[in-house]
């Protein structure tokens, strides 16, 4: 069986100008990055066209260590729609080097449902993440320069600076550091640390920005920290936003690449789905909707995390109206949530599949809360039995939910036609059905409670003294009307990672908040969230190599 990299290398790549021509663009519309990649200028976006097109969101049941395949399903679905004669573009996030060199491997799809050139996309690509890193760290440098060279005219308390530095690598040794050592000329000593670049607020802001001016305004609104008198200090007070935005001149442009079957794909942005919105850029989505009839996009993790943030935050900010949602399910994920051990997921187990259906049913219910018509995609693996698959199909039919077996990994677009037909039917029957589950004008606690009770299945929400104190502070400084982007584990519908399936009788505990005023949301934190992952004991980086001819091996 060929690896993903071998399949990608054997593909007959078309010049990116040919892919652009499918979208009605010519070479003069492109900023070329070699023969197979290009950036698309923002002037192409037409909001009137955006409103006429169909937007499909791909989400999943609660993730498992085995992986469910949302990106592979998104890419294959777009291939399947194109096979039906529907002009479709897949619009997805770009990979971070952390997972590529860490435990997950690449993030450009898999098998015969990939976007290419796979090596470039998974490594430096067009430099977007590097630009985000530089813009973020420029603000860090300006903050410390203000303390040192400006005699701290803003009265900024070094102990209350919330802005860390970032690097696009899993490096646990940088989580907590002390800077400014070495004497009076070396800076003001203080504790800080590094996050991974995908966790940067600059990344989140980019993915919600409408254009350059909007991005500049978002950068200016970044909350740097607080004064000794507990007054907020923003990046605009340090005059950082102009230079930061200048570094993003090209990074703000969506990247055009292609699928294995020569269909267009836009890959742009990549924020985390637990501490941020977990979706590609608003600009990338609108670009796809301008140039094609259908856009297939994905959101990180499951319906209560990435999908909720896509639907409540991105869609409300961007004026998007999705028409259907796909929920990716796998037989092995159902077994896992039905109580089976990881080592036994490849063994037939109809009982575990049946028990695991409760988790899938909750995600179906969640999508219906947004008045969308979900389509369940059973992402088929070779270990699945017909009897196990039939259990899922039967239950979905009992619930009145469309369901299709998806075989895109093995067969590409051909294995996604049945799913594509159902998605097309669902989208055509939903013109303006979408409705967010909360309004930005609601109070902070009402927004959190709505998400926790409706989507997580919690009985109530509990707050620490610190969290309640922060809510009062947000109300005082006018941040209480921002949407909420709840940070919690992706491993469970609850905030306890070990609770599989459909947890019952639990409360969501908000221990504190982080502020992403630049991106435009508050981050209530439930549990412990890691902003700087570490490498596993056997990282993927150990398997990656290159020879004298430039041939890379070891990428997944």
ZAMARGU-4260 file (C-alpha; in steps of 0.2 Angstrom, whole numbers, plus 5000, padded with zeros to 4 digits):
<rodrens>
0) 5000/5000/5000 | 5007/5017/4995 | 5010/5030/5008 | 5002/5047/5007 | 5018/5055/5001
5) 5021/5041/4988 | 5003/5044/4981 | 5006/5063/4981 | 5023/5061/4972 | 5015/5050/4958
10) 5001/5063/4954 | 5001/5072/4938 | 5002/5090/4944 | 4994/5103/4933 | 5002/5121/4932
15) 4993/5132/4944 | 4988/5143/4929 | 4977/5129/4923 | 4969/5127/4940 | 4966/5146/4941
20) 4958/5145/4923 | 4945/5133/4930 | 4940/5148/4942 | 4939/5160/4928 | 4956/5168/4932
25) 4971/5171/4921 | 4990/5173/4926 | 4988/5192/4928 | 4976/5188/4943 | 4989/5177/4952
30) 5005/5180/4963 | 5014/5165/4957 | 5025/5155/4970 | 5033/5143/4957 | 5024/5132/4945
35) 5011/5124/4957 | 5006/5137/4970 | 4999/5155/4969 | 4992/5168/4980 | 4975/5177/4976
40) 4973/5196/4978 | 4959/5201/4989 | 4952/5212/4975 | 4944/5196/4967 | 4932/5194/4982
45) 4914/5199/4977 | 4902/5199/4992 | 4887/5199/4980 | 4893/5182/4973 | 4897/5175/4990
50) 4879/5177/4995 | 4873/5167/4980 | 4884/5151/4983 | 4883/5136/4994 | 4894/5133/5009
55) 4897/5116/5017 | 4904/5113/5034 | 4913/5097/5038 | 4914/5093/5056 | 4915/5076/5066
60) 4910/5066/5081 | 4921/5068/5096 | 4940/5065/5091 | 4949/5049/5096 | 4968/5045/5096
65) 4964/5035/5080 | 4959/5051/5070 | 4943/5053/5060 | 4948/5061/5044 | 4939/5077/5042
70) 4952/5085/5030 | 4952/5069/5019 | 4933/5069/5019 | 4933/5088/5015 | 4944/5086/5000
75) 4936/5070/4994 | 4919/5078/4995 | 4924/5092/4984 | 4931/5080/4972 | 4914/5071/4972
80) 4905/5087/4969 | 4915/5091/4954 | 4912/5074/4947 | 4893/5078/4948 | 4896/5093/4938
85) 4896/5105/4953 | 4910/5118/4952 | 4917/5116/4970 | 4932/5122/4979 | 4939/5115/4995
90) 4945/5128/5007 | 4955/5122/5022 | 4968/5127/5035 | 4987/5126/5032 | 4998/5114/5042
95) 5009/5120/5057 | 5026/5113/5058 | 5023/5108/5076 | 5011/5093/5071 | 5021/5089/5055
100) 5037/5086/5066 | 5027/5080/5081 | 5015/5066/5083 | 5001/5070/5069 | 5012/5071/5054
105) 5006/5081/5039 | 4989/5089/5037 | 4985/5090/5018 | 4973/5075/5017 | 4977/5057/5014
110) 4977/5043/5002 | 4968/5048/4986 | 4960/5063/4994 | 4974/5076/4996 | 4979/5093/4991
115) 4996/5095/4982 | 5011/5099/4982 | 5010/5090/4998 | 5028/5093/5003 | 5028/5112/5001
120) 5011/5113/5009 | 5017/5103/5025 | 5033/5113/5026 | 5036/5131/5023 | 5022/5133/5010
125) 5021/5152/5005 | 5028/5158/5021 | 5012/5163/5029 | 5015/5156/5046 | 5033/5163/5046
130) 5025/5180/5043 | 5013/5178/5057 | 5027/5173/5068 | 5037/5189/5064 | 5022/5200/5066
135) 5018/5193/5083 | 5036/5194/5089 | 5038/5211/5083 | 5024/5216/5095 | 5034/5207/5109
140) 5050/5216/5105 | 5041/5233/5105 | 5033/5229/5122 | 5050/5226/5130 | 5057/5241/5121
145) 5044/5252/5128 | 5048/5246/5145 | 5067/5249/5142 | 5068/5264/5131 | 5052/5273/5133
150) 5054/5274/5152 | 5037/5264/5152 | 5027/5280/5149 | 5011/5269/5148 | 5014/5263/5166
155) 5013/5245/5160 | 5015/5232/5174 | 5028/5219/5168 | 5020/5207/5179 | 5003/5209/5170
160) 5009/5208/5152 | 4999/5194/5144 | 5008/5194/5127 | 5021/5180/5125 | 5032/5176/5110
165) 5029/5162/5097 | 5038/5149/5087 | 5031/5137/5075 | 5038/5121/5083 | 5034/5110/5097
170) 5047/5115/5110 | 5041/5112/5128 | 5057/5120/5135 | 5051/5137/5130 | 5034/5137/5139
175) 5041/5147/5154 | 5056/5157/5153 | 5064/5173/5161 | 5070/5187/5149 | 5080/5203/5151
180) 5094/5196/5162 | 5112/5202/5160 | 5111/5220/5167 | 5103/5237/5164 | 5106/5238/5145
185) 5098/5221/5142 | 5080/5224/5146 | 5068/5223/5161 | 5069/5206/5169 | 5052/5197/5169
190) 5044/5180/5167 | 5036/5176/5150 | 5036/5161/5138 | 5033/5155/5121 | 5017/5148/5112
195) 5016/5139/5096 | 5013/5150/5081 | 4996/5142/5077 | 4990/5148/5095 | 4995/5166/5091
200) 4981/5179/5092 | 4989/5186/5076 | 4984/5170/5068 | 4966/5171/5075 | 4965/5189/5069
205) 4971/5185/5052 | 4958/5172/5050 | 4943/5184/5055 | 4950/5199/5045 | 4940/5206/5030
210) 4955/5216/5022 | 4971/5225/5026 | 4963/5239/5035 | 4952/5227/5046 | 4968/5217/5050
215) 4977/5233/5055 | 4962/5238/5067 | 4962/5220/5074 | 4981/5221/5078 | 4979/5238/5086
220) 4965/5231/5097 | 4977/5217/5104 | 4977/5218/5123 | 4995/5219/5128 | 4992/5219/5147
225) 4987/5230/5161 | 4995/5245/5170 | 4999/5246/5189 | 4982/5253/5191 | 4974/5239/5182
230) 4970/5249/5166 | 4971/5240/5149 | 4985/5243/5137 | 4982/5239/5119 | 4995/5237/5105
235) 4989/5253/5096 | 4996/5263/5111 | 5013/5256/5107 | 5010/5260/5088 | 5013/5242/5083
240) 4999/5239/5072 | 5006/5247/5056 | 5022/5238/5055 | 5014/5222/5061 | 5001/5223/5046
245) 5015/5227/5034 | 5023/5211/5038 | 5007/5202/5033 | 5006/5211/5015 | 5006/5194/5006
250) 5001/5182/5020 | 4984/5190/5020 | 4981/5183/5002 | 4974/5165/5001 | 4984/5152/4993
255) 4978/5142/4978 | 4984/5124/4975 | 4976/5109/4968 | 4968/5092/4973 | 4975/5075/4966
260) 4961/5076/4953 | 4966/5093/4947 | 4952/5103/4956 | 4955/5120/4965 | 4959/5120/4983
265) 4962/5136/4994 | 4973/5133/5009 | 4975/5148/5021 | 4977/5151/5040 | 4977/5138/5054
270) 4972/5143/5071 | 4969/5130/5085 | 4951/5124/5088 | 4951/5124/5107 | 4959/5141/5111
275) 4954/5149/5095 | 4941/5147/5081 | 4949/5132/5072 | 4944/5137/5054 | 4953/5143/5039
280) 4952/5162/5035 | 4936/5172/5032 | 4945/5179/5016 | 4949/5161/5010 | 4931/5156/5012
285) 4924/5171/5003 | 4937/5169/4989 | 4931/5151/4986 | 4913/5157/4987 | 4917/5171/4974
290) 4925/5159/4962 | 4915/5143/4963 | 4897/5137/4966 | 4901/5126/4981 | 4914/5128/4995
295) 4918/5113/5006 | 4927/5119/5022 | 4931/5111/5039 | 4932/5116/5057 | 4944/5108/5070
300) 4939/5094/5081 | 4920/5091/5084 | 4903/5100/5083 | 4904/5107/5100 | 4922/5115/5097
305) 4927/5120/5079 | 4910/5119/5071 | 4902/5129/5085 | 4915/5143/5083 | 4914/5142/5064
310) 4895/5145/5065 | 4894/5157/5080 | 4910/5167/5078 | 4916/5166/5060 | 4899/5166/5051
315) 4892/5180/5062 | 4907/5191/5059 | 4908/5187/5041 | 4890/5187/5036 | 4891/5169/5030
320) 4876/5157/5029 | 4881/5139/5028 | 4869/5127/5019 | 4873/5110/5026 | 4885/5101/5037
325) 4894/5084/5036 | 4898/5075/5052 | 4912/5063/5049 | 4910/5046/5059 | 4921/5031/5059
330) 4917/5013/5065 | 4933/5014/5076 | 4928/5030/5084 | 4911/5023/5088 | 4919/5008/5096
335) 4931/5019/5106 | 4916/5030/5113 | 4907/5013/5116 | 4920/5008/5128 | 4932/4998/5117
340) 4951/4999/5121 | 4962/5007/5108 | 4971/4990/5105 | 4954/4982/5100 | 4947/4995/5088
345) 4952/4984/5073 | 4942/4970/5079 | 4923/4967/5075 | 4913/4973/5089 | 4894/4977/5085
350) 4890/4980/5104 | 4903/4994/5105 | 4898/5002/5089 | 4880/5002/5096 | 4885/5010/5112
355) 4895/5023/5103 | 4881/5029/5093 | 4876/5040/5108 | 4891/5051/5104 | 4887/5053/5086
360) 4868/5057/5090 | 4874/5071/5101 | 4884/5079/5087 | 4869/5077/5075 | 4858/5086/5088
365) 4871/5099/5089 | 4871/5103/5071 | 4852/5104/5071 | 4853/5117/5085 | 4860/5128/5071
370) 4845/5123/5060 | 4856/5114/5048 | 4852/5097/5040 | 4867/5086/5044 | 4874/5072/5033
375) 4883/5058/5041 | 4899/5052/5032 | 4905/5035/5037 | 4923/5036/5033 | 4927/5018/5029
380) 4942/5009/5034 | 4947/4991/5028 | 4944/4984/5045 | 4926/4989/5046 | 4913/4975/5043
385) 4897/4977/5033 | 4887/4972/5049 | 4895/4987/5059 | 4892/4999/5045 | 4874/4994/5044
390) 4871/4997/5062 | 4876/5016/5059 | 4866/5017/5043 | 4850/5010/5051 | 4851/5022/5066
395) 4854/5037/5055 | 4838/5032/5045 | 4828/5030/5061 | 4833/5048/5065 | 4829/5054/5048
400) 4847/5059/5044 | 4855/5057/5028 | 4870/5045/5028 | 4883/5039/5016 | 4898/5028/5016
405) 4913/5038/5011 | 4928/5029/5002 | 4938/5044/4997 | 4954/5039/5005 | 4955/5023/4994
410) 4946/5029/4978 | 4947/5048/4978 | 4932/5057/4971 | 4924/5041/4964 | 4922/5035/4982
415) 4914/5052/4987 | 4900/5053/4974 | 4886/5046/4985 | 4891/5058/4999 | 4892/5072/4987
420) 4874/5068/4980 | 4867/5069/4998 | 4876/5085/5002 | 4870/5093/4987 | 4852/5088/4991
425) 4854/5095/5009 | 4862/5111/5003 | 4849/5114/4989 | 4835/5112/5002 | 4842/5125/5014
430) 4843/5142/5007 | 4843/5153/5022 | 4840/5140/5036 | 4856/5144/5047 | 4854/5152/5063
435) 4868/5155/5077 | 4864/5149/5094 | 4868/5166/5103 | 4869/5184/5099 | 4885/5194/5103
440) 4874/5207/5113 | 4870/5194/5126 | 4880/5194/5143 | 4895/5183/5145 | 4888/5171/5156
445) 4872/5168/5146 | 4883/5165/5130 | 4894/5152/5139 | 4879/5144/5147 | 4870/5142/5130
450) 4885/5133/5123 | 4888/5122/5138 | 4870/5116/5140 | 4865/5115/5122 | 4881/5108/5114
455) 4891/5100/5128 | 4876/5093/5137 | 4881/5101/5154 | 4869/5104/5168 | 4876/5121/5172
460) 4892/5131/5172 | 4903/5135/5188 | 4915/5149/5189 | 4930/5152/5200 | 4932/5168/5210
465) 4945/5174/5198 | 4934/5170/5183 | 4920/5180/5190 | 4932/5195/5194 | 4938/5195/5176
470) 4919/5195/5170 | 4917/5211/5180 | 4933/5218/5173 | 4927/5214/5155 | 4911/5223/5158
475) 4920/5238/5165 | 4931/5240/5150 | 4918/5236/5137 | 4923/5219/5131 | 4908/5209/5137
480) 4899/5210/5120 | 4913/5200/5112 | 4908/5182/5107 | 4915/5168/5118 | 4928/5155/5111
485) 4928/5142/5125 | 4944/5132/5127 | 4941/5115/5133 | 4947/5097/5129 | 4943/5090/5112
490) 4943/5072/5119 | 4926/5073/5127 | 4910/5083/5126 | 4913/5088/5144 | 4929/5096/5151
495) 4936/5080/5158 | 4946/5071/5144 | 4943/5054/5151 | 4924/5055/5149 | 4920/5046/5133
500) 4904/5044/5124 | 4889/5054/5130 | 4894/5061/5148 | 4879/5064/5159 | 4876/5075/5175
505) 4892/5086/5174 | 4896/5105/5176 | 4908/5115/5165 | 4920/5123/5176 | 4927/5140/5170
510) 4943/5143/5180 | 4949/5159/5171 | 4948/5169/5155 | 4961/5175/5142 | 4957/5190/5130
515) 4959/5190/5112 | 4952/5207/5109 | 4962/5209/5093 | 4954/5194/5085 | 4938/5199/5093
520) 4933/5186/5106 | 4935/5181/5124 | 4942/5164/5129 | 4934/5156/5144 | 4946/5142/5150
525) 4938/5125/5156 | 4952/5114/5162 | 4970/5114/5156 | 4974/5120/5138 | 4991/5118/5131
530) 4997/5133/5120 | 5015/5125/5117 | 5014/5106/5114 | 5029/5095/5117 | 5037/5082/5105
535) 5032/5064/5108 | 5046/5051/5113 | 5047/5046/5095 | 5043/5062/5085 | 5039/5062/5066
540) 5054/5072/5063 | 5065/5057/5066 | 5058/5049/5051 | 5059/5064/5039 | 5074/5065/5027
545) 5080/5072/5011 | 5093/5066/4998 | 5105/5075/4986 | 5092/5076/4973 | 5080/5085/4984
550) 5068/5070/4987 | 5060/5071/5004 | 5055/5055/5013 | 5045/5052/5029 | 5031/5064/5028
555) 5014/5056/5031
</rodrens>
